[in-house]
């Protein structure tokens, strides 16, 4: 490429006044030209003086760019001769992308037929399990507003109390609170959690059995890594939470979906004849249907796990919020043989961004879980753990839950009233006596994915129930409708917008 041609090429691509420094733009564009072989190896680049004049920029800018490219190995200088493109630019060693796939922003990633990224060579960019994860991802770009399921009203969080604790701990910061967390997490938080779980959830544990994590996903990931090997079978409820299914899909386990009935997970005789390594259940409030596992089913699962040496992972994600009755005792509290791994978090009770969860394990596993957590995740956030421990110990946590339980109960009633006024009893509600969402069943012939997409066009977020089943194409149609983060006065108007997406029945 001649000097004048290069100057024209660069001049067309430099964006002046867009807030991005000219130095960075010029550096990127010259890299691109070298990698795409527009500037082939051995070719001479214009002098810093000439290029600066033709582009109308400072010579020092061009000189700095040339020096940086030389440090990175893209060009080399010869005294008295000028600056040349290096014979082996760094990326050429591993195979530079073909010029045809380069744009003004550098190498592009082509999309393969399944919607997964492909490399220019035609190879898959992701591993098989990576592809499964992305293809089945259910995470939403929106995490707030009507009717986002599973999101609490973070505007009611007692920020003044939290701010006081935050200032208190920062004023007297100790070095041991600014380093990595010890195995299992901060002792004061584990003690506070022990008292809370014993009284509110009938969990039988000591502080040493509690491992602090970043949430339920990490807790389950830790349990799966320590208690199973690739190829082992895990029972999951069908339907189940898509986020947990994603964690399991990349673990190498074989997922066996087990239907849910009115009493909870309902394995058939054939299922029972092939014991799994792990069982993952939500007994206090099945996600997403809201079923409460009966005492008979709980006792059956515990005895089955004992006889077959299975591990039960109990996901107790929002059991604090029951309306009209006390929260149910945990499955772990009935376990006498040490087969239950109990997981929970503060994401629903306080706010999701807190990213603090916990796993309660049998005593025999406690040291291994604490060591593995520190080894794999290198946890920190000890200041936040200290604040949370005091927040619980001073009674603010239970007080906040009581207030939010009342608020969410009112919003649940407002949503049910809005649905009844519009549709009567044509949209039966499931799981509405607990949690932060309910499920509204759609009549036969409805495609809940189409309805959810139409609702999103009206700025309403709901999730299609079919997406939580192992076989969405044959699953019943319904909508997960969250009410916790919707102000009371907005529930009826928001449901009116949702009704436009549903249409007349």
Secondary structure, DSSP 8 states (H G I E B T S, - for coil): --HHHHHHHHHHH--TTSSS-HHHHHHHHHHHHHHTTSS-TT-EE--HHHHHHHHTS-HHHHHHHHHHHHHHTSEEEETTTEEEE-SS-GGGGG----GGGEETTEE--EE-TTS-EE-TTS-BSS-HHHHHHHHT----S--SSTB-TT---GGGS-HHHHHHHHHHHHHT--GGGSS---TTS-HHHHHHHHHHHHHHH-----GGGEEEESSHHHHHHHHHHHH--TT-EEEEEES--HHHHHHHHTTT-EEEEEEEETTEE---HHHHTS--SEEEE--SS-TTT-----HHHHHHHHHHHHHHT-EEEEE-SSTT-BSSS-----SGGG-SSS-EEEEEESTTTT-GGG--EEEE--HHHHHHHHHHHHHHH----HHHHHHHHHHHHTTHHHHHHHHHHHHHHHHHHHHHHHHHHHHTTSS-EESTTBSSEEEEE--TT--HHHHHHHHHHTT---EEGGGGSSSGGGS--EEEEE-TTS-HHHHHHHHHHHHHHH---
